[in-house]
Amino acid sequence: MAPPSPRLVVPIDVKKKAWEQNHSLHNRWHPHIPPVSEVEEGELFRVEMMDWTGGTIEDNNSALDIKNLDLTIPHCLSGPIRVLDKEGVPAKPGDLLSVEICDLGPLPGDEWGYTATFDRENGGGFLTDHFPSATKAIWYFEGIYAYSPQIPGVRFPGLTHPGLIGTAPSLELLHIWNERESNLAKIDPSSLKLCEVVHQRPLASPPTARNCLLGKITEGTPEWERIANEAARTIPGRENGGNCDIKNLSRGSKIYLPVFVEGQT
């Protein structure tokens, strides 16, 4: 008998923005963001996800959405997911979580993606001097292949990867991050040169409540205000994994992540 289909633990409505979802998403790291679902050790399950901007980028020929992207929105994450062992005991700090990615792919009705370059005045990049303006190319999927109307004559097999995956930090680790990154933010970036464009980019992105999504926590409550003003942004990779952007983190790969908060990933 064939095994049952993987259980869907985080559903997504591809027609809605991240902040409109019925199943709460989050875009910050904090140990007090409550889990939205739970899984058991060894269980095969399915998580639906949004693009990193939470549906802000649109399927069209204009790059204005890239140019004007509010960079306090990314990254919109599915979870947290509580992990239990076969006896029902939650993962605990000091454990090593092994996550195997069995499959990846676009959701029905959402079979497209994009590549882009940020505008010099909003995000920039290492090639800003060569490409100072925002650009965008839409890619449509045909099975494993991708093609773009903006880049005619190109068709290639895409290697889909989640981009960002990680575990929740402990309060102690969160405070280490915030202190470390607040010190970076105080440095005058114009004193540093890397390909002559570092002065265009912030050295760190400190916590901000602007566009903060905290899952099940109700916006405007004292709890939300406290967490929103100390929760870490998701832009850099850190000790918990985070923004990896490793193309090899795809179908058939396995990643090992440290557990810092009981049960929470």
MOLINZI-V577417 format. One record per residue. PHI is phi in whole degrees, -180 to 180 (* if undefined). OMEGA is omega in whole degrees, -180 to 180 (999 if undefined). BURIAL is 1 if it has 24 or more other ideal C-beta (glycine too) atoms within 12 Angstrom, else 0. Layout:
BEGIN
PHI	OMEGA	BURIAL
PHI	OMEGA	BURIAL
END
This chain:
BEGIN
*	-179	0
-67	178	0
-68	179	0
-66	177	0
-64	179	0
-56	180	0
-73	177	0
-82	-176	0
-105	175	1
-137	179	1
-87	179	0
-131	171	1
-99	-174	0
-68	179	0
-89	-177	0
-116	174	0
-74	-177	0
-59	-176	1
-80	178	1
-105	-175	0
-67	175	1
-72	178	0
-99	-169	1
-61	175	1
-109	175	1
-141	179	1
-134	176	1
-142	174	1
-104	177	1
-163	-177	1
-69	-176	1
-98	172	1
-76	-173	1
-72	177	1
-62	177	1
-102	179	1
-162	176	1
-141	179	1
-133	-180	1
-107	177	0
-49	179	1
85	-178	0
-76	173	1
-91	-176	0
-139	-176	1
-125	178	1
-122	174	1
-92	-174	1
-136	174	1
-100	171	1
-69	-170	1
-62	-179	1
-92	178	1
71	179	1
91	-179	1
-73	-179	1
-81	-174	1
-111	179	0
-82	179	1
-155	-176	0
-90	-176	0
-94	176	0
-100	-180	1
-64	179	0
-68	174	1
-71	-178	1
-59	-174	1
-103	-178	0
-59	176	1
-80	-173	0
-79	170	1
-89	180	1
-79	-177	1
-64	-8	1
-102	-178	1
-87	-169	1
-112	172	1
-88	-178	1
125	-3	1
-66	179	1
-120	180	1
-81	-177	1
-112	180	1
-117	173	1
-82	-174	0
-68	176	0
-95	180	0
86	180	0
-88	-178	0
-70	174	1
-56	-175	1
-126	178	0
-53	-176	1
103	176	0
-72	174	1
-113	-177	0
-93	178	1
-104	-179	0
-118	178	1
-104	179	0
-93	-175	1
-86	-179	0
-159	177	0
-148	177	1
175	-180	1
-71	176	1
-79	178	1
-55	-178	0
85	-178	0
-138	-173	0
-86	177	0
-156	177	1
-149	-178	1
-157	166	1
-120	-174	0
-158	169	1
-122	-180	1
-74	174	1
-73	180	1
-53	-175	0
-89	-179	0
-148	179	1
106	179	1
60	-179	1
168	-177	1
-72	178	0
-112	-176	0
-57	-179	1
-65	179	0
-91	-179	0
-130	-174	0
-75	-176	0
-103	178	0
-67	176	1
-134	179	1
-152	173	1
-126	177	1
-88	178	1
-119	178	1
-106	-177	0
-97	170	1
-125	-173	0
66	179	0
-86	-175	0
-95	177	0
-131	176	1
-140	-176	1
-132	175	1
-63	-179	0
-80	179	0
-130	-174	0
-63	177	0
87	-179	0
-113	177	0
-148	-175	0
-145	175	0
-76	-177	0
-82	176	1
-113	-175	0
-71	175	1
-142	-175	1
-73	179	1
79	-176	1
-132	177	1
-153	-178	1
-172	179	1
-115	-179	1
-69	177	1
-81	169	1
-74	176	1
-60	179	0
-61	180	0
-67	178	1
-59	180	1
-66	176	0
-63	179	0
-59	-175	1
-64	178	1
-68	-179	0
-61	-175	0
-82	175	1
-68	176	0
-66	177	0
-64	-177	0
-64	-179	0
-80	-179	0
-74	177	0
-72	-176	0
-64	-180	0
-69	179	0
-84	-178	0
-115	180	0
-130	173	0
-138	-173	0
58	177	0
63	-179	0
-127	-179	0
-58	-179	0
-66	178	0
-87	-171	1
-122	176	1
-68	179	1
-79	179	1
-157	179	1
-121	-177	1
-65	178	1
-56	174	1
-150	179	1
-81	-178	0
-63	179	0
58	-177	1
-76	174	1
-112	-176	1
-125	175	1
64	-175	1
-78	-177	1
-77	-175	1
-73	180	0
-62	177	0
94	178	0
-78	177	0
-56	179	0
-63	179	0
-62	-179	1
-61	-179	0
-63	-176	0
-69	-177	1
-60	-176	1
-89	176	0
-130	-179	1
-69	-177	1
-80	173	1
-69	-175	1
-101	-172	1
-67	-179	1
-88	167	1
-77	-179	0
-143	-177	1
-62	-179	0
-94	-174	1
99	175	1
83	-173	1
-77	-176	1
-83	-176	1
50	178	0
-103	-176	0
-62	-179	0
-76	176	0
-81	-172	1
-137	-179	1
-52	177	0
86	-180	0
-93	179	0
-135	180	0
-124	180	1
-110	-175	0
-126	178	1
-75	177	1
-99	-180	1
-114	-177	1
-127	-176	1
-56	174	0
77	-168	1
-106	176	1
-137	999	1
END
